[in-house]
Every structure is written in structure tokens, then in C-alpha cells.
């Protein structure tokens, strides 16, 4: 059976809508401590000036970002560092809190025992303001989708950048205003 991979290329200095999905679409990110792992990683890479984050949402089994990769993080791209670091933190958390759930991420590979992220992250280059607006609205409305219903309105969902754009609330210090880029 043929399975389509959606691997995407990212150019340094360009702004992208980026999606990474938890392996097998499992709801790993339903736990708030694991959402904090995502936030902390974005904050760290932002402080190093490796990335600029313009928007985000953390869903139970995937993340969406609008971001720019500014420079390499050592020998790898920052999105690769993000995926590796968060996977390591997920493993540490699950070893301590839920080893049975951890076993669902086990893989038979020479270089790793567990795989938390699917290997098909999606990157869409945001080259116009209208495409950027469409993706920003998609990100902020994702928690309200019928299959999720994570909140009553976009401003109530804590793990997104909606409040930043609606009320200029800077709960997440790493956020930058996308509209200053167009």
C-alpha cells in the first residue's frame, strides 16, 4: 500500500505555516505538562534567535506554527532540534508518569526506541498577506473544530496565540506580530 509522505522543505529567513503531528495521531499533547514542553522549546529557540514565532496552537495530537527559521542550530535546522528535544522530554515525562502509554510509541529502529513525531511535517511558505491571514485564522479556530471542541471561543483556549492577536496579551513572550512582516 502506498502512503504519501508530505515532507516539506524550509528555507532560512522565510515565514511558514508548519504542522507536526504526533505519531499514529495519538493524543499525547492532551496533558498540560507536555504542552509546556512545546512552549518551553519555542521559548528557548526564540531566545537563541534561531526562530521567530508569529502564531501557534497546540492540539491534542498535533501542533501548528507560523514561524521563521532564522539560522541553523549547530549542524541542524531549528525545527529538527525542536522535534528531537520535545521527543526526549516526552520520553522522560512518560517514563515517570505513564510507562504503558510510552510503550505505544515504541519502534524497531537502530537509532531510537521511541518515535513521538510523524516524519512528515508540513511546511507551507507564506508569501502573501492573504495566505498568512487564512493560516492564522485556521490556527486560532482549530480548537473550535467540531472534532475537537476544546473551547467555546478562540480566546478561551489557553494554548494558542489568539489572545496575542485579539487583545495584544503577551502571555507567551516569544510571540512576534506577523503583520509587522508584511
C-alpha positions as CSV (number, residue, x, y, z in Angstrom):
1,X,0.0,0.0,0.0
2,X,1.4,3.4,-1.0
3,X,1.5,6.0,1.8
4,X,2.0,9.6,0.7
5,X,4.7,11.5,2.7
6,X,4.2,15.3,2.9
7,X,7.8,16.2,3.7
8,X,8.4,19.8,3.1
9,X,11.5,22.0,2.7
10,X,12.1,25.1,4.8
11,X,14.3,28.0,3.6
12,X,16.1,30.0,6.3
13,X,14.6,33.5,6.5
14,X,11.2,32.7,5.1
15,X,7.9,32.5,7.0
16,X,6.0,29.2,7.0
17,X,2.8,27.6,8.3
18,X,4.2,24.4,9.8
19,X,2.4,21.4,11.2
20,X,3.9,18.5,13.1
21,X,1.8,15.5,14.1
22,X,2.2,13.0,16.9
23,X,2.9,9.5,15.7
24,X,-0.2,7.5,14.9
25,X,-2.3,10.6,15.7
26,X,-2.2,9.7,19.4
27,X,-3.4,12.3,21.8
28,X,-0.1,12.8,23.6
29,X,-0.4,16.5,23.9
30,X,-3.7,16.4,25.8
31,X,-1.5,16.6,29.0
32,X,-0.7,20.1,30.0
33,X,2.9,19.3,31.1
34,X,3.6,18.1,27.6
35,X,2.1,21.3,26.2
36,X,4.5,23.1,28.4
37,X,7.4,21.2,26.8
38,X,6.3,22.7,23.5
39,X,6.1,26.2,24.9
40,X,9.5,25.9,26.6
41,X,11.1,24.7,23.5
42,X,9.7,27.5,21.4
43,X,10.8,30.0,24.1
44,X,14.3,28.5,24.2
45,X,14.8,28.6,20.4
46,X,13.4,32.1,20.3
47,X,15.7,33.4,23.0
48,X,18.6,32.0,21.0
49,X,17.2,33.9,18.0
50,X,17.1,30.7,15.9
51,X,13.4,31.1,15.2
52,X,10.7,33.8,15.2
53,X,7.3,32.5,16.3
54,X,4.3,34.5,15.0
55,X,1.4,32.2,15.8
56,X,0.8,28.7,17.3
57,X,-1.8,26.3,18.6
58,X,-1.1,23.1,20.5
59,X,-3.8,20.5,19.8
60,X,-4.1,17.1,21.5
61,X,-2.2,15.3,18.7
62,X,-0.5,18.0,16.6
63,X,0.9,21.5,16.6
64,X,0.5,24.3,14.1
65,X,3.0,27.2,14.0
66,X,3.6,30.2,11.8
67,X,7.3,30.8,12.2
68,X,10.5,31.7,10.6
69,X,13.7,29.8,10.9
70,X,16.5,32.4,11.2
71,X,19.6,30.3,11.3
72,X,21.0,26.8,11.9
73,X,21.0,25.4,15.4
74,X,24.5,24.0,15.3
75,X,24.5,21.4,12.5
76,X,20.7,21.1,12.2
77,X,17.7,23.2,11.4
78,X,15.8,24.5,14.4
79,X,12.7,22.6,13.5
80,X,14.7,19.4,13.7
81,X,16.1,20.5,17.1
82,X,12.6,21.2,18.2
83,X,11.3,17.8,17.2
84,X,14.3,16.0,18.9
85,X,14.2,18.0,22.1
86,X,10.5,17.7,22.6
87,X,10.6,13.9,21.9
88,X,13.3,13.5,24.5
89,X,11.2,15.4,27.0
90,X,8.1,13.4,26.2
91,X,10.0,10.2,26.8
92,X,11.3,11.5,30.2
93,X,7.8,12.5,31.2
94,X,6.1,9.2,30.2
95,X,8.8,7.1,31.8
96,X,7.9,8.8,35.1
97,X,4.2,9.2,34.7
98,X,2.8,6.6,32.2
99,X,5.1,3.8,31.0
100,X,2.2,1.9,29.5
101,X,1.4,4.9,27.2
102,X,5.1,5.2,26.4
103,X,5.1,1.7,25.0
104,X,2.6,2.8,22.3
105,X,5.4,4.9,20.8
106,X,7.9,2.0,20.7
107,X,9.6,1.4,17.3
108,X,12.1,-1.1,15.9
109,X,14.9,1.2,14.8
110,X,18.6,1.1,15.2
111,X,18.9,4.8,16.2
112,X,15.9,5.1,18.6
113,X,13.5,3.1,20.8
114,X,10.5,5.5,20.5
115,X,9.1,7.8,17.9
116,X,6.8,10.6,19.0
117,X,6.5,12.7,15.9
118,X,5.5,11.5,12.5
119,X,8.2,12.0,9.9
120,X,6.0,14.1,7.6
121,X,5.9,17.6,8.9
122,X,4.2,20.0,6.6
123,X,5.6,23.4,5.7
124,X,3.7,25.9,3.6
125,X,5.5,29.1,2.6
126,X,3.5,32.2,3.4
127,X,4.4,34.5,0.6
128,X,1.3,36.8,0.7
129,X,-0.6,38.5,3.4
130,X,-3.9,36.8,2.3
131,X,-2.4,33.3,2.7
132,X,-0.9,34.3,6.0
133,X,-4.3,35.6,7.2
134,X,-6.0,32.4,6.1
135,X,-3.4,30.2,8.0
136,X,-3.6,32.5,11.1
137,X,-7.4,32.1,11.2
138,X,-7.1,28.4,10.7
139,X,-4.7,28.1,13.7
140,X,-6.9,30.1,16.0
141,X,-10.1,28.4,15.0
142,X,-8.6,24.9,15.2
143,X,-9.6,24.3,18.9
144,X,-13.3,25.1,17.9
145,X,-13.4,22.5,15.1
146,X,-16.3,20.0,15.5
147,X,-14.0,17.1,16.1
148,X,-12.2,18.9,18.9
149,X,-14.5,21.3,20.7
150,X,-11.6,22.3,23.1
151,X,-13.3,25.6,24.0
152,X,-16.3,27.8,23.4
153,X,-14.4,30.5,21.6
154,X,-10.9,31.1,20.4
155,X,-9.9,33.4,23.2
156,X,-10.7,30.7,25.9
157,X,-8.2,28.2,24.5
158,X,-5.0,28.7,26.5
159,X,-2.5,27.1,24.2
160,X,-2.7,29.4,21.2
161,X,-1.7,32.8,20.1
162,X,-5.3,34.0,19.7
163,X,-5.2,36.4,22.7
164,X,-2.0,37.9,21.4
165,X,-3.7,39.0,18.2
166,X,-7.1,39.8,19.7
167,X,-6.0,41.7,22.8
168,X,-2.3,42.1,22.5
169,X,-1.8,39.9,25.6
170,X,1.7,38.7,25.8
171,X,1.3,35.5,27.8
172,X,3.9,33.9,25.6
173,X,7.0,36.1,25.4
174,X,8.3,34.5,22.3
175,X,5.5,35.7,20.1
176,X,6.1,38.4,17.4
177,X,3.5,40.2,15.4
178,X,3.0,38.6,11.9
179,X,1.6,41.8,10.5
180,X,4.9,43.6,11.1
181,X,6.4,41.3,8.5
182,X,4.1,42.1,5.5
